[in-house]
């Protein structure tokens, strides 16, 4: 499984416009027959966190590549991309791989908000962090960006257990927590005649 993220760092005063443009892009994805993906917008978190995140899970790289080709073939999608480029100051498209049993909150745990923890660490600490995170919804960076968390953990409002955070404090260089609003769960739009 490949977990693709788009991290949008808005220009000052443009976070709302970035969110609306991302929703427009997901609407267009649905019209093109592609999955919408999930969109979350930052409520609270440092400047190292993007303002808007889009996520889509792919079975593998072939599916991710086919998705990118379908978008590239659409002049309408390219116009949406051009509009987005005017709104952000930084864009990253990191790819992550799941850790443990799951990489996302399980079905039935959907909530209007969630917490993300970013764990920044060097390669030497990676194995210890990976082992500690194996029991929570987490993903590990595999490629495609610079200066992004090596690990991402997604939780509900309760957050990560305090004991786990203390265990991560040793090998991890930095742990950052942020709060997000789920702006679009990624469900398909109902047909226009409904």
GROMACS elastic network, one bead per residue, 0.5 to 0.9 nm:
[ bonds ]
;  ai    aj funct       b0    kb
    1    57     6  0.69396   500
    1    58     6  0.57274   500
    1    60     6  0.51012   500
    1    61     6  0.81395   500
    1    96     6  0.87592   500
    1    97     6  0.64053   500
    1    98     6  0.70499   500
    2    56     6  0.85570   500
    2    57     6  0.58995   500
    2    58     6  0.50741   500
    2    59     6  0.61914   500
    2    60     6  0.53516   500
    2    61     6  0.66539   500
    2    64     6  0.77707   500
    2    95     6  0.65988   500
    2    96     6  0.60999   500
    2    97     6  0.54488   500
    2    98     6  0.76302   500
    2   142     6  0.89745   500
    3    55     6  0.71022   500
    3    56     6  0.60236   500
    3    58     6  0.61115   500
    3    59     6  0.86375   500
    3    60     6  0.87657   500
    3    94     6  0.84922   500
    3    95     6  0.56330   500
    3    97     6  0.59582   500
    3    98     6  0.74401   500
    3   103     6  0.87752   500
    3   139     6  0.80149   500
    4    54     6  0.81804   500
    4    55     6  0.57062   500
    4    56     6  0.53970   500
    4    57     6  0.61402   500
    4    58     6  0.74442   500
    4    64     6  0.80465   500
    4    93     6  0.69543   500
    4    94     6  0.63308   500
    4    96     6  0.64587   500
    4    97     6  0.89074   500
    5    53     6  0.66869   500
    5    54     6  0.55068   500
    5    56     6  0.66466   500
    5    57     6  0.87125   500
    5    92     6  0.79870   500
    5    93     6  0.55269   500
    5    94     6  0.56947   500
    5    95     6  0.63526   500
    5    96     6  0.79450   500
    6    52     6  0.81693   500
    6    53     6  0.56074   500
    6    54     6  0.50400   500
    6    55     6  0.65740   500
    6    91     6  0.71770   500
    6    92     6  0.58724   500
    6    94     6  0.69149   500
    6    95     6  0.89809   500
    7    49     6  0.82891   500
    7    50     6  0.55082   500
    7    51     6  0.76154   500
    7    52     6  0.62750   500
    7    54     6  0.68354   500
    7    55     6  0.89839   500
    7    90     6  0.81123   500
    7    91     6  0.56341   500
    7    92     6  0.50532   500
    7    93     6  0.62422   500
    7    94     6  0.79239   500
    8    15     6  0.87698   500
    8    18     6  0.74573   500
    8    19     6  0.88889   500
    8    49     6  0.89725   500
    8    50     6  0.52816   500
    8    51     6  0.58916   500
    8    52     6  0.51976   500
    8    53     6  0.62256   500
    8    54     6  0.83824   500
    8    88     6  0.63125   500
    8    89     6  0.79908   500
    8    90     6  0.63457   500
    8    91     6  0.50134   500
    8    92     6  0.69271   500
    8    93     6  0.89833   500
    9    15     6  0.78979   500
    9    18     6  0.85749   500
    9    47     6  0.86516   500
    9    48     6  0.89037   500
    9    49     6  0.76857   500
    9    51     6  0.52656   500
    9    52     6  0.69977   500
    9    87     6  0.87423   500
    9    88     6  0.54784   500
    9    89     6  0.57291   500
    9    90     6  0.50114   500
    9    91     6  0.61747   500
    9    92     6  0.85935   500
   10    13     6  0.75795   500
   10    14     6  0.55615   500
   10    15     6  0.51543   500
   10    16     6  0.86720   500
   10    17     6  0.85081   500
   10    18     6  0.64523   500
   10    50     6  0.74908   500
   10    51     6  0.61228   500
   10    52     6  0.79374   500
   10    87     6  0.60238   500
   10    89     6  0.55356   500
   10    90     6  0.70855   500
   10    91     6  0.87132   500
   11    14     6  0.54286   500
   11    15     6  0.71805   500
   11    18     6  0.88653   500
   11    86     6  0.85679   500
   11    87     6  0.58951   500
   11    90     6  0.81747   500
   12    15     6  0.73754   500
   12    87     6  0.89750   500
   12    88     6  0.86106   500
   12    89     6  0.84155   500
   13    16     6  0.77657   500
   13    17     6  0.85309   500
   14    17     6  0.51582   500
   14    18     6  0.61413   500
   14    19     6  0.86873   500
   14    87     6  0.61787   500
   14    88     6  0.75394   500
   15    18     6  0.50940   500
   15    19     6  0.62933   500
   15    20     6  0.87594   500
   15    41     6  0.84548   500
   15    42     6  0.89641   500
   15    51     6  0.61121   500
   15    52     6  0.74035   500
   15    87     6  0.81019   500
   15    88     6  0.82715   500
   16    19     6  0.51161   500
   16    20     6  0.62822   500
   16    21     6  0.86589   500
   16    41     6  0.88284   500
   16    51     6  0.89399   500
   17    20     6  0.50519   500
   17    21     6  0.60817   500
   17    22     6  0.85212   500
   17    84     6  0.86300   500
   17    87     6  0.71006   500
   18    21     6  0.51111   500
   18    22     6  0.61222   500
   18    23     6  0.86510   500
   18    51     6  0.81951   500
   18    52     6  0.71489   500
   18    84     6  0.66030   500
   18    87     6  0.60533   500
   18    88     6  0.70437   500
   19    22     6  0.51052   500
   19    23     6  0.62588   500
   19    24     6  0.86343   500
   19    39     6  0.81444   500
   19    40     6  0.83974   500
   19    41     6  0.70040   500
   19    51     6  0.82973   500
   19    52     6  0.62135   500
   19    53     6  0.87734   500
   19   183     6  0.81896   500
   20    23     6  0.50857   500
   20    24     6  0.61952   500
   20    25     6  0.86699   500
   21    25     6  0.62098   500
   21    26     6  0.86944   500
   21    80     6  0.72317   500
   21    81     6  0.86403   500
   21    83     6  0.75361   500
   21    84     6  0.62575   500
   21    87     6  0.87988   500
   22    26     6  0.62611   500
   22    27     6  0.86203   500
   22    39     6  0.76297   500
   22    52     6  0.82424   500
   22    53     6  0.88623   500
   22    54     6  0.77326   500
   22    80     6  0.86060   500
   22    84     6  0.77393   500
   23    26     6  0.50189   500
   23    27     6  0.61444   500
   23    28     6  0.85980   500
   23    36     6  0.87811   500
   23    39     6  0.75376   500
   23   183     6  0.83183   500
   23   184     6  0.74636   500
   24    27     6  0.50332   500
   24    28     6  0.62539   500
   24    29     6  0.86064   500
   24    80     6  0.76110   500
   25    28     6  0.50540   500
   25    29     6  0.61289   500
   25    30     6  0.87481   500
   25    36     6  0.83631   500
   25    77     6  0.69880   500
   25    80     6  0.63377   500
   25    81     6  0.79249   500
   26    30     6  0.63067   500
   26    31     6  0.87128   500
   26    34     6  0.86805   500
   26    35     6  0.79225   500
   26    37     6  0.68988   500
   26    38     6  0.85879   500
   26    39     6  0.86665   500
   26   184     6  0.88847   500
   26   186     6  0.81393   500
   27    30     6  0.52317   500
   27    31     6  0.64887   500
   27    32     6  0.88147   500
   27    36     6  0.68100   500
   27   188     6  0.87922   500
   27   189     6  0.79691   500
   28    32     6  0.61938   500
   28    33     6  0.86777   500
   28    34     6  0.85258   500
   28    36     6  0.83083   500
   28    76     6  0.81002   500
   28    77     6  0.69810   500
   28    80     6  0.88088   500
   29    32     6  0.50372   500
   29    33     6  0.63660   500
   29    35     6  0.64290   500
   29    36     6  0.57699   500
   29    37     6  0.87552   500
   29    71     6  0.78109   500
   29    77     6  0.80334   500
   30    33     6  0.50447   500
   30    34     6  0.51892   500
   30    35     6  0.59295   500
   30    36     6  0.56247   500
   30   188     6  0.67494   500
   30   189     6  0.74271   500
   31    34     6  0.73525   500
   32    35     6  0.88508   500
   32    70     6  0.80722   500
   32    71     6  0.82265   500
   32    74     6  0.84723   500
   33    36     6  0.89379   500
   34    37     6  0.87999   500
   34    67     6  0.72877   500
   34    70     6  0.84090   500
   34    71     6  0.88982   500
   35    56     6  0.79186   500
   35   186     6  0.73363   500
   35   187     6  0.81941   500
   35   188     6  0.73864   500
   36    39     6  0.87968   500
   36    56     6  0.79474   500
   36   184     6  0.85673   500
   36   185     6  0.85380   500
   36   187     6  0.68607   500
   36   188     6  0.67049   500
   36   189     6  0.89610   500
   37    54     6  0.64710   500
   37    55     6  0.54586   500
   37    57     6  0.79620   500
   37   184     6  0.80305   500
   37   185     6  0.73799   500
   37   187     6  0.79895   500
   38    53     6  0.81019   500
   38    54     6  0.55340   500
   38    55     6  0.51757   500
   38    56     6  0.65235   500
   38   182     6  0.77723   500
   38   183     6  0.78396   500
   38   184     6  0.55202   500
   38   187     6  0.82119   500
   39    52     6  0.71270   500
   39    53     6  0.56992   500
   39    55     6  0.65533   500
   39   181     6  0.86794   500
   39   182     6  0.62401   500
   39   183     6  0.54772   500
   39   185     6  0.65824   500
   39   186     6  0.72299   500
   40    51     6  0.86001   500
   40    52     6  0.58250   500
   40    53     6  0.53333   500
   40    54     6  0.65682   500
   40    55     6  0.85245   500
   40   113     6  0.84124   500
   40   114     6  0.88724   500
   40   180     6  0.59865   500
   40   181     6  0.54714   500
   40   183     6  0.51658   500
   40   184     6  0.68592   500
   40   185     6  0.83005   500
   41    50     6  0.85096   500
   41    51     6  0.58916   500
   41    53     6  0.64283   500
   41    54     6  0.89356   500
   41   179     6  0.86224   500
   41   180     6  0.54128   500
   41   181     6  0.52924   500
   41   182     6  0.65779   500
   41   183     6  0.64662   500
   42    45     6  0.69503   500
   42    49     6  0.80731   500
   42    50     6  0.73910   500
   42    51     6  0.51768   500
   42    52     6  0.61753   500
   42    53     6  0.82252   500
   42   178     6  0.72850   500
   42   179     6  0.61030   500
   42   181     6  0.63895   500
   43    51     6  0.84280   500
   43   113     6  0.89468   500
   43   178     6  0.76009   500
   43   179     6  0.53652   500
   43   180     6  0.51161   500
   43   181     6  0.64097   500
   44   177     6  0.85874   500
   44   178     6  0.54626   500
   44   180     6  0.69562   500
   45    48     6  0.79811   500
   45    49     6  0.64172   500
   45    50     6  0.88658   500
   45    51     6  0.89856   500
   45   176     6  0.79372   500
   45   177     6  0.65144   500
   45   179     6  0.64197   500
   45   180     6  0.86616   500
   46    49     6  0.57591   500
   46    50     6  0.86962   500
   46   176     6  0.79395   500
   46   177     6  0.83033   500
   46   178     6  0.73719   500
   47    50     6  0.71577   500
   47    51     6  0.85135   500
   48   147     6  0.87533   500
   48   148     6  0.82220   500
   48   176     6  0.87778   500
   49    52     6  0.87504   500
   49   118     6  0.87512   500
   49   148     6  0.85680   500
   49   176     6  0.87065   500
   49   178     6  0.76364   500
   50    53     6  0.67715   500
   50    90     6  0.85242   500
   50    91     6  0.84912   500
   52   180     6  0.88659   500
   56   186     6  0.87379   500
   57    60     6  0.86871   500
   57    64     6  0.86598   500
   58    61     6  0.73187   500
   58    62     6  0.86945   500
   58    63     6  0.61006   500
   58    64     6  0.59728   500
   59    62     6  0.81328   500
   59    63     6  0.64428   500
   59    64     6  0.79782   500
   60    63     6  0.56127   500
   60    64     6  0.65203   500
   60    65     6  0.88209   500
   61    65     6  0.59414   500
   61    66     6  0.84636   500
   62    65     6  0.51178   500
   62    66     6  0.61415   500
   62    67     6  0.86130   500
   63    66     6  0.50850   500
   63    67     6  0.61810   500
   63    68     6  0.86979   500
   64    67     6  0.51074   500
   64    68     6  0.63308   500
   64    69     6  0.87545   500
   65    68     6  0.50932   500
   65    69     6  0.62317   500
   65    70     6  0.87125   500
   66    69     6  0.50640   500
   66    70     6  0.62232   500
   66    71     6  0.87525   500
   67    70     6  0.52082   500
   67    71     6  0.64438   500
   67    72     6  0.86988   500
   68    71     6  0.52356   500
   68    72     6  0.61239   500
   68    73     6  0.86852   500
   69    73     6  0.61704   500
   69    74     6  0.88897   500
   70    73     6  0.52545   500
   70    74     6  0.67767   500
   71    74     6  0.53325   500
   71    75     6  0.83548   500
   71    76     6  0.88445   500
   71    77     6  0.60877   500
   71    78     6  0.75488   500
   72    75     6  0.75229   500
   72    77     6  0.73356   500
   72    78     6  0.68475   500
   73    76     6  0.89994   500
   73    77     6  0.82359   500
   73    78     6  0.84180   500
   74    77     6  0.52150   500
   74    78     6  0.64084   500
   74    79     6  0.88125   500
   75    78     6  0.50244   500
   75    79     6  0.63100   500
   75    80     6  0.88255   500
   76    79     6  0.51404   500
   76    80     6  0.65155   500
   76    81     6  0.88292   500
   77    80     6  0.50573   500
   77    81     6  0.62883   500
   77    82     6  0.87027   500
   78    82     6  0.62028   500
   78    83     6  0.86669   500
   79    82     6  0.50580   500
   79    83     6  0.63104   500
   79    84     6  0.87084   500
   80    83     6  0.50923   500
   80    84     6  0.62846   500
   80    85     6  0.87990   500
   81    84     6  0.50178   500
   81    85     6  0.62490   500
   81    86     6  0.89695   500
   82    85     6  0.51855   500
   82    86     6  0.68418   500
   83    86     6  0.55822   500
   83    87     6  0.70562   500
   84    87     6  0.51941   500
   84    88     6  0.66238   500
   85    88     6  0.57170   500
   85    89     6  0.79944   500
   85    90     6  0.87774   500
   85    91     6  0.85145   500
   86    89     6  0.81777   500
   88    91     6  0.69438   500
   91   145     6  0.89683   500
   92   144     6  0.74847   500
   92   145     6  0.55575   500
   92   146     6  0.76283   500
   92   148     6  0.84593   500
   93   143     6  0.86784   500
   93   144     6  0.58417   500
   93   145     6  0.60202   500
   94   141     6  0.70181   500
   94   142     6  0.74901   500
   94   143     6  0.57830   500
   94   146     6  0.81727   500
   94   148     6  0.78328   500
   95   140     6  0.84824   500
   95   141     6  0.60858   500
   95   142     6  0.55707   500
   95   143     6  0.52946   500
   95   144     6  0.59528   500
   95   145     6  0.79743   500
   96   139     6  0.57560   500
   96   140     6  0.51176   500
   96   142     6  0.50437   500
   96   143     6  0.71215   500
   96   150     6  0.87212   500
   96   151     6  0.82881   500
   96   152     6  0.86902   500
   97   103     6  0.82209   500
   97   138     6  0.87588   500
   97   139     6  0.53583   500
   97   140     6  0.52658   500
   97   141     6  0.65031   500
   97   142     6  0.64378   500
   98   101     6  0.80187   500
   98   102     6  0.66062   500
   98   103     6  0.50444   500
   98   104     6  0.86694   500
   98   137     6  0.81853   500
   98   138     6  0.62903   500
   98   140     6  0.63217   500
   99   102     6  0.66365   500
   99   103     6  0.62980   500
   99   130     6  0.73771   500
   99   133     6  0.75042   500
   99   134     6  0.58810   500
   99   135     6  0.85687   500
   99   136     6  0.84180   500
   99   137     6  0.74580   500
   99   138     6  0.55845   500
   99   139     6  0.52603   500
   99   140     6  0.66904   500
  100   103     6  0.74614   500
  100   130     6  0.87903   500
  100   131     6  0.88195   500
  100   133     6  0.77643   500
  100   135     6  0.64232   500
  100   136     6  0.75413   500
  100   137     6  0.76714   500
  100   138     6  0.75486   500
  100   139     6  0.86184   500
  101   134     6  0.74284   500
  101   135     6  0.74302   500
  101   136     6  0.80820   500
  101   137     6  0.76747   500
  102   105     6  0.76801   500
  102   106     6  0.77230   500
  102   134     6  0.87757   500
  102   135     6  0.85687   500
  102   136     6  0.73919   500
  102   137     6  0.52820   500
  102   138     6  0.70665   500
  102   139     6  0.85565   500
  103   106     6  0.86589   500
  103   136     6  0.77367   500
  103   139     6  0.56335   500
  103   152     6  0.89331   500
  103   153     6  0.78017   500
  103   154     6  0.77602   500
  104   107     6  0.89486   500
  104   136     6  0.86926   500
  104   137     6  0.50312   500
  104   138     6  0.69223   500
  104   139     6  0.84410   500
  104   153     6  0.81199   500
  104   154     6  0.62463   500
  104   155     6  0.80291   500
  105   108     6  0.83992   500
  105   109     6  0.60768   500
  105   110     6  0.72534   500
  105   136     6  0.89035   500
  105   137     6  0.62594   500
  105   154     6  0.67300   500
  105   155     6  0.65448   500
  105   156     6  0.76043   500
  106   109     6  0.56788   500
  106   110     6  0.77015   500
  106   137     6  0.85242   500
  107   110     6  0.65571   500
  108   111     6  0.87166   500
  109   156     6  0.75841   500
  110   113     6  0.83993   500
  110   114     6  0.88146   500
  110   156     6  0.83960   500
  110   185     6  0.84868   500
  111   114     6  0.68431   500
  111   156     6  0.73259   500
  111   157     6  0.87018   500
  111   181     6  0.86959   500
  111   182     6  0.74752   500
  112   180     6  0.85108   500
  112   181     6  0.58164   500
  112   182     6  0.51958   500
  112   183     6  0.78485   500
  112   185     6  0.89829   500
  113   156     6  0.72931   500
  113   157     6  0.73150   500
  113   179     6  0.71862   500
  113   180     6  0.54261   500
  113   182     6  0.54817   500
  113   183     6  0.88787   500
  114   154     6  0.69876   500
  114   155     6  0.58811   500
  114   157     6  0.58655   500
  114   159     6  0.84130   500
  114   178     6  0.85726   500
  114   179     6  0.59970   500
  114   180     6  0.53558   500
  114   181     6  0.66097   500
  114   182     6  0.74320   500
  115   153     6  0.80707   500
  115   154     6  0.58066   500
  115   155     6  0.52280   500
  115   156     6  0.60049   500
  115   157     6  0.64053   500
  115   158     6  0.84478   500
  115   159     6  0.63833   500
  115   160     6  0.88353   500
  115   177     6  0.69289   500
  115   178     6  0.57003   500
  115   180     6  0.60920   500
  115   181     6  0.89583   500
  116   152     6  0.66599   500
  116   153     6  0.55601   500
  116   155     6  0.65074   500
  116   156     6  0.88694   500
  116   159     6  0.83753   500
  116   176     6  0.81582   500
  116   177     6  0.57948   500
  116   178     6  0.53387   500
  116   179     6  0.64753   500
  116   180     6  0.74900   500
  117   149     6  0.87322   500
  117   151     6  0.80642   500
  117   152     6  0.56495   500
  117   153     6  0.50445   500
  117   154     6  0.66111   500
  117   155     6  0.82817   500
  117   159     6  0.86560   500
  117   160     6  0.83205   500
  117   175     6  0.66479   500
  117   176     6  0.54834   500
  117   178     6  0.64560   500
  117   179     6  0.89972   500
  118   148     6  0.81656   500
  118   149     6  0.50555   500
  118   150     6  0.73127   500
  118   151     6  0.58557   500
  118   153     6  0.66581   500
  118   174     6  0.80474   500
  118   175     6  0.56442   500
  118   176     6  0.50784   500
  118   177     6  0.64825   500
  118   178     6  0.83562   500
  119   129     6  0.84160   500
  119   149     6  0.53583   500
  119   150     6  0.59515   500
  119   151     6  0.50662   500
  119   152     6  0.63937   500
  119   153     6  0.81631   500
  119   168     6  0.84301   500
  119   172     6  0.65803   500
  119   173     6  0.76593   500
  119   174     6  0.59378   500
  119   176     6  0.65710   500
  119   177     6  0.89753   500
  120   147     6  0.87529   500
  120   148     6  0.76221   500
  120   150     6  0.53448   500
  120   151     6  0.68925   500
  120   172     6  0.62776   500
  120   173     6  0.57433   500
  120   174     6  0.51362   500
  120   175     6  0.63292   500
  120   176     6  0.82379   500
  121   124     6  0.80657   500
  121   125     6  0.61573   500
  121   126     6  0.66811   500
  121   129     6  0.83102   500
  121   149     6  0.79088   500
  121   150     6  0.65811   500
  121   151     6  0.84903   500
  121   171     6  0.72970   500
  121   174     6  0.67043   500
  121   175     6  0.87721   500
  122   125     6  0.56097   500
  122   126     6  0.64777   500
  122   150     6  0.83331   500
  122   171     6  0.87530   500
  122   172     6  0.77604   500
  122   173     6  0.73611   500
  123   126     6  0.50024   500
  123   127     6  0.78761   500
  124   127     6  0.71440   500
  124   128     6  0.84535   500
  124   171     6  0.85802   500
  125   128     6  0.56118   500
  125   129     6  0.63051   500
  125   130     6  0.86186   500
  125   170     6  0.89782   500
  125   171     6  0.52066   500
  125   172     6  0.65732   500
  125   173     6  0.85575   500
  126   129     6  0.52027   500
  126   130     6  0.59042   500
  126   131     6  0.85559   500
  126   150     6  0.83129   500
  126   151     6  0.89888   500
  126   171     6  0.79424   500
  126   172     6  0.82219   500
  127   130     6  0.50446   500
  127   131     6  0.61780   500
  127   132     6  0.86778   500
  128   131     6  0.52262   500
  128   132     6  0.62978   500
  128   133     6  0.87168   500
  128   168     6  0.81980   500
  128   171     6  0.66712   500
  128   172     6  0.87578   500
  129   132     6  0.51154   500
  129   133     6  0.61271   500
  129   134     6  0.86035   500
  129   151     6  0.84213   500
  129   167     6  0.84950   500
  129   168     6  0.62523   500
  129   171     6  0.66114   500
  129   172     6  0.69294   500
  130   133     6  0.52361   500
  130   134     6  0.61498   500
  130   138     6  0.89304   500
  130   140     6  0.80361   500
  130   151     6  0.81913   500
  131   134     6  0.53273   500
  131   135     6  0.83058   500
  132   135     6  0.71252   500
  132   136     6  0.87029   500
  132   164     6  0.69703   500
  132   167     6  0.72379   500
  132   168     6  0.70395   500
  133   136     6  0.56712   500
  133   137     6  0.77965   500
  133   138     6  0.65241   500
  133   139     6  0.88777   500
  133   151     6  0.87526   500
  133   153     6  0.79824   500
  133   164     6  0.78999   500
  133   168     6  0.85011   500
  134   137     6  0.78225   500
  134   138     6  0.73444   500
  135   138     6  0.83522   500
  136   153     6  0.71068   500
  136   154     6  0.79809   500
  136   155     6  0.80381   500
  136   160     6  0.80437   500
  137   152     6  0.84136   500
  137   153     6  0.56493   500
  137   154     6  0.57083   500
  137   155     6  0.70324   500
  138   151     6  0.67789   500
  138   152     6  0.54586   500
  138   154     6  0.63968   500
  139   150     6  0.84073   500
  139   151     6  0.56042   500
  139   152     6  0.53529   500
  139   153     6  0.66165   500
  139   154     6  0.88198   500
  140   149     6  0.84149   500
  140   150     6  0.57395   500
  140   152     6  0.66105   500
  141   144     6  0.85919   500
  141   145     6  0.88934   500
  141   148     6  0.81729   500
  141   149     6  0.72372   500
  141   151     6  0.60300   500
  141   152     6  0.80871   500
  142   150     6  0.82388   500
  143   146     6  0.86920   500
  145   148     6  0.66862   500
  146   149     6  0.89888   500
  147   150     6  0.86681   500
  148   151     6  0.86690   500
  149   152     6  0.64844   500
  149   175     6  0.87829   500
  149   176     6  0.88534   500
  153   160     6  0.83394   500
  154   159     6  0.82517   500
  154   160     6  0.86455   500
  155   158     6  0.72220   500
  155   159     6  0.54252   500
  155   160     6  0.67592   500
  156   159     6  0.59138   500
  156   160     6  0.86589   500
  157   179     6  0.86824   500
  158   161     6  0.80225   500
  159   162     6  0.85853   500
  160   163     6  0.84136   500
  160   164     6  0.67440   500
  160   165     6  0.67331   500
  161   164     6  0.53384   500
  161   165     6  0.64835   500
  161   166     6  0.88427   500
  162   165     6  0.50628   500
  162   166     6  0.62151   500
  162   167     6  0.86692   500
  163   166     6  0.51018   500
  163   167     6  0.62514   500
  163   168     6  0.86983   500
  164   167     6  0.50238   500
  164   168     6  0.62023   500
  164   169     6  0.86127   500
  165   168     6  0.50857   500
  165   169     6  0.61759   500
  165   175     6  0.83992   500
  166   169     6  0.50494   500
  166   170     6  0.73853   500
  167   170     6  0.61740   500
  167   171     6  0.78550   500
  167   172     6  0.89447   500
  168   171     6  0.58453   500
  168   172     6  0.56127   500
  168   173     6  0.89582   500
  168   174     6  0.89845   500
  168   175     6  0.80584   500
  169   172     6  0.54916   500
  169   173     6  0.75542   500
  169   174     6  0.76231   500
  169   175     6  0.76084   500
  170   173     6  0.78616   500
  172   175     6  0.69305   500
  180   183     6  0.88936   500
  182   185     6  0.64214   500
  184   187     6  0.76131   500
  186   189     6  0.88654   500
  189   192     6  0.82994   500
  190   193     6  0.82576   500
  190   194     6  0.67219   500
  191   194     6  0.58260   500
